[in-house]
């Protein structure tokens, strides 16, 4: 029976053996997004976040006779979107509204409504 492989070999390799090794990695991806609420954040993460599975092959290293035959990633679990803070005018700048100077305030209420108009 002949074995198919992606490895290059020639008569110079006569007597050598072909080996296969699987290595499993755990990858954690942490991403952040600016959204009006948790529902919008979850939607943005689902639509625009995560792993671009088509690019997984860019993660592996091959060479020196080692050829990659499979790269795969399986979804394990996802935590809920965690509130980190709200975008607010910088209270340390008296001209923040006019300047558009904003910061992310970790102590601001997630449900508090912020006036977004200048002079309001």
Residue pairs with C-beta under 8 A, 6 or more apart in sequence:
3 18
5 18
5 67
5 69
6 67
6 68
6 69
7 18
7 65
7 66
7 67
8 65
8 67
9 16
9 18
20 69
26 76
27 51
27 73
29 49
29 50
29 51
31 45
31 49
31 50
32 84
33 41
33 44
33 45
33 48
33 49
33 81
34 87
35 41
35 44
37 110
38 80
38 81
38 83
41 81
42 80
42 81
45 81
51 73
53 73
56 71
56 72
56 73
57 68
57 71
59 71
60 68
60 71
62 68
83 110
84 104
84 106
85 104
85 105
85 106
85 107
85 108
86 104
86 105
86 108
86 109
86 110
86 112
86 114
87 102
87 103
87 104
87 105
87 114
88 102
88 103
88 104
88 105
88 108
88 114
89 96
89 97
89 101
89 102
89 103
89 114
90 96
90 101
90 102
90 103
93 99
93 101
95 101
96 102
97 118
97 119
97 120
98 118
100 118
108 114
